[in-house]
Amino acid sequence: MWRAASANLGRTEAADITFRTRKWVRPEDLNANGTLFGGSLLKWIDEEAAIYAILQLGNGRAVTKYISEINFVSSAVQGDLIEMGLTATRFGRTSLTMRAEVRNMITRQSILTIEEIVFVNLGRDGKPEPHGYTEITYDRDRIPTHHLGGTPDQD
């Protein structure tokens, strides 16, 4: 889904992010100033980051642990098409760190950047568990085989 320009998981630059998810800014996404509400944008980013982490870690129990400083660079208005991109920057023993950028799809102007979003791989007991991965995958072999909506006892 998202892909880095190289397999190197060191410091990434904006050029390393492939933009795949797109959103249309609609009236319900606006704040009192008539621009994109930051809370809506952060919700979209967290959801996309969760999906990315689930696919990279092969586990539907990956949860948000940390989001670094959020840099709102510019805004979006009703009718704008925006695109979101993520790339893995580091695999920890139980975690996955990624970088996010959101930009205007037409002008390519950056709207937001987040240098670090960390997800933690959880076991059935709800505690951090080693995931065993060190590289980004583009294959479908890590898609979880259990239902993601169930409780730990239902797997």
Sequence and secondary structure as in RCSB ss.txt:
>XXXX:A:sequence
MWRAASANLGRTEAADITFRTRKWVRPEDLNANGTLFGGSLLKWIDEEAAIYAILQLGNGRAVTKYISEINFVSS
AVQGDLIEMGLTATRFGRTSLTMRAEVRNMITRQSILTIEEIVFVNLGRDGKPEPHGYTEITYDRDRIPTHHLGG
TPDQD
>XXXX:A:secstr
    SSS  SS  GGG  EEEEEE  GGGB TTSBB HHHHHHHHHHHHHHHHHHHHT TTEEEEEE  EEE S 
 BTT EEEEEEEEEEE SSEEEEEEEEEETTT  EEEEEEEEEEEEB TTSSB      S   SSTTS SS TTS
 GGG 
